[in-house]
Amino acid sequence: MDNSANSASGGSIPLQAVYGPPEVSRPAEEPGEYPFTRGPYPSMYRGKLWTMRQYAGFGSAVETNRRFKALLSAGQTGLSVAFDLPTQMGLDSDDPLADGEVGMVGVAIDSIEDMRALFADIPLGEVTTSMTINATAGALLLLYELVAEEQGVAKEDIGGTVQNDILKEYIARGTYIYPPAPSMRLVTDLFQYCEEHLPAWNTISISGYHIREAGATAAQEIGFTLANALAYVAAAEKAGLPVDSFAPRLSFFWNAQSNFFEEIAKYRAARRLWAKLMRERVGATDPASWRMRFHTQTAGSSLTAQQPLTNVVRTSLEALSAVLGGTQSLHTNAFDEALGLPTEGAATLALRTQQIIAHESGVTDTVDPLAGSYVVEHLTDELEKAAEKIIDLVDRSGGAVAAIEAGLIQGQIEDSAYRVAQATESGERIVVGVNRFQSEDGRSVPGLVVDPTVETDQRSRLATFKEVRGDVSRDLASLKTAAAGDTNLLIPMRAALKAGATVGEVSDELRQVFGRYRP
């Protein structure tokens, strides 16, 4: 049969018109069994639904706290924090480089006082929290731990995930501070700290999401993400951590794009390939180290500013693909996010999308309902093979860190993004409302407006906090000394933050020792 390019629907794996038994057969393993193609747990959603974790954060900690409470009241089952750009870059709100950015794309967190306000009256022993933070992941995790401690939460009950995936920042996103080597040290120091102090915390969310948003194909999303994951595993082992002591707490973060069957197959292929890599290549012996657990977010890059209500349909199909692919946690984008930060009503509708899938669609009644589908099994096999070739390319380039420093991964993604842009421009790839089926009423949806006084108010609060906190110079000096040696950095960092040091101040101490990364 003739293959088609499959480009009109955004897929990257060519498909035949029909598939049948000669091409594929039903997978032999059961759900919850190695290599986990059919799901990481035997009962999947029959035993426990995925965590409905809507991403939220804007303006002040107080305002974001209100949004968190509204989402929890609407039935959300986990929190997910977006931080503003200065916080992500280790800059306090009073830094001149933070001008115009405070509270704009997430919440501003400068100190423990802000973290207290962010989680006021939210029981941190009962909810889990995901924090999308990388270069300053250690500082934000420690502030969270300190606030949970103030609430009286036992360390073993502090649960959630910190993204802590610095390699993809060099590849696709750009919120790095330090060069790769000290950045990797911070990652593995966090692994070690959590092993000893926060046993229920997921120490990293290895992110294909932003790689895909930058223009990668489904196979590249798997391949480059798992190559990064292998680099983290190797760095942790080099730092003296036995693989089975930290690997069960690794988690992943995938992008749910628009090509329905290819996305379902992507999750299955990624789970299977990771299990094989961890058992056969790394040598992990604990089955929990082979099991991939992951969060999924619907694709921001698929949202259109033209006819934004059509994004409700896109997001629904993307969310359904993630559920059929076996995600453990899910965020559904709001339909108005192509225009700005989501309004409360749009965020609630996005949550309702998950709830309808969970409670009305029937897809949770059986595990891996598309297993044995000829086309899904074919796509699973093809994506696994394509991702293996990408990992081999990275290996031959010296591993993920070397490939990033050489620009190889970035170049591969840029080429893929260019091909998609060409296909969209020519009309070969159809985007409803953008290059086909346009209308004139596209931008009638009002977006969220962040209060323009947020920045001045945040700076005022920070100035007051610094006046009353006491002397933190000795604690900051201890952190700087540790950075020049080989002590786990989270120990002196925790002491400094507890004493009242800010995120910007602890980052400045590390900048003095590690320097800044310049691509």
N, C-alpha and C positions, 0 to 999 in steps of 0.2 A: 504494500500500500504506500501511497505517497505521503511523505511527511509534510506538515504545514509549519510555517515559521512560528505560529502561535503568538505573533507580536501584537495583534489587535487587542488581545486581552491581557497583555503585559507579562505573559509567561516567558521563561527563558529556556525551558526544555521543549524541544519539538515533539509534537504528538501526532500519532496516526489517527485516522478517523475512528477506528474500532480496536479494542483490545480483547483478548480472550485467553483461555487456558494455556495455549502454547507459549505465550509470552511470560506469564507470571503465574504463581500459585499462592495459595493461602499460606501466611506465615506459620511456621511450626510452633514457635514459642507462645506461651500464654502471657497475658498482661502481668506485669510485676516480675517477670523472669528475664534473665539475661538473654539478649542484649537490650531489652526494654523497648523494642520497637513499638509495642502496643500500649505502652504506658508504664510509668515507674512503680505503680502500685496495683495489686491484683483487682481491687474493687473500684478504683478510680472514683467517679462522682457518685456512684451508688453508696459509697461509704462516707465521702465528704466532698462537698462542692469546692470549686476553686475559690480562693480569696478574691473578693471584689474590692479592688484597691484603686480608687480614683486619685490621680495625681493632682495636687492642689498646692498653691502657694503664691502669694502676691502681696505687695505692700508691707504692712507691719505684721509682727507676730500676733498681735491681738486680732487683726482682721482675718488672718489665715486661720487662727483658732476658731473664729466664728464659722468659717467655711467648713472646717473639719467637723464641727459639731452638727452642722446642717447635713452633711453627707452621712455621718453616722446615724443621725435620726432618720434619714431616708433609706437606711438598710445597708450601707457600706460596711464591709467586715474587716477592713484594714486601712491604714493611713499610708499616704505616699507624699513625700515632701519635695516641692520644687524650691530651690534656693536661688536668690538673685545672683547676678554675675559677679559683683564684688565678693560675696561670700564664697562662690566657687573658685575665685582667683586668689583667695587669701588676703583680701583688702578690707579694712574696716570701712564703715560708711562715711567716716570723716576723711578718708584718703582722697586727695585731689583726683586720682584716677577713677574714683567711684562716681564722679559728678554725672548726674543724669541717669544713673543706672540703679540707684538704690530702690529696691522693691519693685522693679519694673518687670522682670521675667520670673520672679519667684520671691520668696520671703527673705528679708534681710535679717541675718543672725550674726551679731557681733560678739555676744558674750553669753554667759550663763543666765543673765537676766532675761535676754530675749528668748532663750530656750524654755525658761520657766513660763513665760507668757504664751509661747507657742502651744504648750501642752497643758495649760491650766485647766483643771477639772476634767482631764482626760486620763482615765486609769491605765497607766503604761504597763501594768501587769496583766491587763485583760485584752489589749489590742496589740497587734504587731504593726511596726512602722517600717516603711521602705524610704530610704533617703538617697535621692539622686545627687550624689556628691562624690568627687574623685580626688582631686589634688589635696583638698582639705578634709578628706574622709575621716581621718583619725581624730581630728579636733571635733568635728560634729558628732561623731559616735560617742566620744568621751563626754561632751556636754549632755547628750541624751542620757547616758548612763548616770551622770551626776544628778540630773533631774529625777530620773526614776528612783534613784537611791533616796533622794529627799522625800519622795512619795512613800517610801518604805517597801519598795518592790525588791524581792530577793533576786540576786544576780541570775539565778537559773530560770527566772520567769521573765527576764527582759528579752523580748523576741523581736526579730525584724531582719532587715537587710540593709547594708550600706553598699552602694554601687562599687566604689573602690577600684574601678577598672581604668587605670591610667593609660594603658597602651592604646586603647581606642581613642583617647583624647588626642594623641599624636597623629592618629590615622584620620579621624573624621570630625572632631568636634572642637578642639583647640583650647579647652580650659585646663591646660597644664601650667605648672609653675617651674618645677625643677627639671634638670636633665633626667633621662631615663633611669640611670643606675640608682641614684638616691630615691627616685620615685618608687622603684621596685622595692627598695628597702622599706619604705613606709608601708607598702602593701603587705609584705611578709611580716613586718613587725605587728601589724594589725591582726594577721592570722594568729600569730603566737599569743598576742594579748588576749584575744577572744577564747582561744583554747584554754587559757588559764583562768580567765575572769568572767567571760560571758559565753557559757557553753551552748546556749540556745540561739546565738546570733549567727546569721548567715554572713560570712566575712567578705564576700565579694559577689557581685552580680555581673558576670562576664558578658559584655553587651555586644550583641550583633545589631541591636536596634539602630544605633547611630551610624554604624557601617552601612546598613541598608538605606538609611535616610540620605546618606551621602551619594547614593547611586549604585551600590553593589547589587549584583544578582542574588537570587536565593542561594545558589551554590557558593558564591563568594561570602555571603553572610555566614554560612556554616563554616566554610574553610578558614577564613581569616579569624573568626571568633574562636574556633577550637585551637588554632595555632597560637593565639594569645593565651588561651587557657593553659596550653602545654608550657608556655613560657612562665606563667605564674607557678605552676606545679614545680618546674625545674628550679625556680628561684627559691621557693619555700624549702625544697629538699636541700639545696645548697646552703640555706641558712640553718640547717640541722633539724628541720621538722619532718618526722616520718609521714609518708604520704597518707596513710590511713588515719592519721591524727587530725588532718585538716580537710582532706578531700570530701568527706561527707557533708561539710558545711558550704562547699562551693555551690553557687547557683548561677543561672544564666538568664539572659534577657533578650527576647526575640521580638522582631517586628512583624506584625500581621499585615501583609500587603494585600492587593486586590485579587490576585489570581487564586481562586478558591482552592482548587485541588492541589496546585503546586505548593501552596502554603501548608496545607494539612500534611502533605508528604515531607515537607521541609522539617517539621518538628519531629516526625518519626525517624527520618534519616539522621538528624542531628543526635537524637537520643541513642540510636544504634551505634553510630560511629564513635561517639564519646565513650560508650561502654567498652567497645573493643579497644580503643586507644588506652584507656585507663587500665584494663586488665592485661592486654597483650604487650603494649609498648612501655607503659609506666611501671607495671608490675604491682599495682594495688591488689590486695587480697580480700579486703572487706567489700562485699557486694554494695554497701552503701556508698562506697567510693566510685563505683561504676555507674550509679544511678544519676541521671541528669534530671534535676528539678529546675523549673524555669517560670519566669514571669513573662507575660506578653503584653505589648501595647499596640493598639491599632495604629496604622501608619499616618503620621502627621503629613508626610509628603504626598499622600493621596488626597488630602483635603483640598477643596477648591474654594476660592473666594467668590467665584461666579456661582450663582444659584446655591448658596451654602446649605440649604435644607436637603439637597441631594446627598450631603455628607452623612446624614442619618442612615441612608441605605448602605453607603460604602462601609461605614463603621460597623453596622450590624453584620454584614457578610464577613468582614475581617474578624470580628469577635467570634462568630460562629466557627470560622476555620480554626481559630486558636483552641476553642473548646473541643472540636472534633479531633484536633491534634494532641490533646491531652495536657493543656497548660495547668500549672498549679496556682496561678495568680493572674489577674487580668485587669488592665486599664482600658476603658473605651474613651476615645477622644470625643470631645464635644463638637457639635456641628459648626460652631462659630469660631473655632480656633484658627482657621485660616485668616480671620480678621483681627485677632488679638487674643488676650487671655479669656478663658471661658466665663460666661456669665453663670450665675448660680442655677438658673433654670435650665440652661443647656447642659451643665454638668449633671444635674439630676436626671435629665432625659437620657444622658449617656449611661448612667448607672441603671436606669430602668431597662435599657437595652440588654444588659447582662442578666437582670432579674427575669426578663421574659424568656431569654434563652434557657436559663436554669430551670424555671418553674412551669413554662407553658409549651416549650417546643418538643419535649420528649427525648431530646438527644442525650440526656444524662441517664436514661434508663438502662443503657447497656454500655459495656466497655468497648472502646475502639470500634464504633459501628461501621466504619468504612474498611475494616480489615478484609482482605480478600478482594476488594474492588480492583479490577484489572488495571485501571488507569492509575489509581492511587499507589498500588504496589509497584507499578512500573516507574512512576515518578520518584518514589522512595528510593528505589535501587539506583536510578540515574543520578539523583542528587547526591547520594552517598558516594558514588564513584567520582563525580565531578569535584566534590569537596575534598576527597582523598588526594586528587591531583593537585589541588590548590595547597593543601598542607605540605605535600611533597615539594612543591615549588618554594615554599617558605623555608622548609628544612634545608634545601640546597642553597639557599641564600644566607644560611647561618642562623636561622631561627627568627622568631617574630621581632625581637628587639633590633637585630641587625637589618632585617628587611624593612622595618619602619625607618631606621636611620638612613638607609639607602634610598628611601622613597619608593620602593618597589610596590608595597601594598597600596599606598596612596595613588600611584600611577595606574594600577589595575582598576581601582574603583573609579577614577576619573574617566578612564576609557569607557567603562560600562555606563556611567552617567551620561556621557556624550552621545552614546548610541541611543539611549532612551530619549534624550532631548531631540535628536534627529528624527526618530520615529514619530514623536509627538508633533513636531513641527511639520512634518510631511503629511500627517494625517494617517500614516500607517498604523499608529497606535491611537486608539480613540479614547478621549477623555470627555465624558458627557458634560456639556456646558462650557467646555474650554475650546475644543476644536471641532465639536459637532453638537448639534441641538442647543445652540446658544439662545439666550433671551436677554431682554434689556432690564429685567427686574432683579439682577443678581446680587446687588450689594445693599439690600434694604434691611438687613438684620443689624440691629445696634450691637456694638461690642462693649466689653467691660472697660471702663475708664478708671485707671488708678488715680487716687487722690493726689494732686500735685504737691500737697504739703507733706507727703510721706517722708521725703528725703530730709527736709529740715527738722521734722519731728524726730526722726530716727537719730539724727546727729545730736539733737538736744538731749535725748535720753542717754546716748552714749557718753556725752560730756559729763552729765550728772553722775553716771555710773562710775566713770574714771575718777571723779572727785572724791567719792565716798568709799571706794573699794580697798584702799590701803596700798602698801608698797608690794609690787610684784617683781621687782628687778632681780631679786635673788633667784626666784623660781625660773625666770626667763634665762638667766645666766646658766642655770643647771641644764636647761634644755639645749642651749647652744653647746655646752661642753659635751653633752651626750651625743649630739649630732656629729661632732668631730671624732667621736670614738665609735664603739660598736654596741652600746647599750640599747635596749628596746626603747624607742623614742616615745612610745605612748605612756610610759611610766612618768617621766618628768613632764611631759605635756599635760597629763591629767592633773598633776600637782599645780602647774601654772594656771590652768583653766579654773580649777577649784578655788584658787586664791584670787581670781578675778582678772586674769590675763584675757585678752581678746583673741579672736581668731586671727586678726591681722597681725597682732604682736607675736604670736607663736610662729606664724608663717614668716615673719620678718627675720626671726632668729634663725630659722632653717635656711632662708634665702642667703643670709650672710655666710653660711658654711657651704651650702650646696650650689649657690649661684642660680641664675635663671636660665631656662632653656630657650635658645634661639634657633629655630629651624634653619 
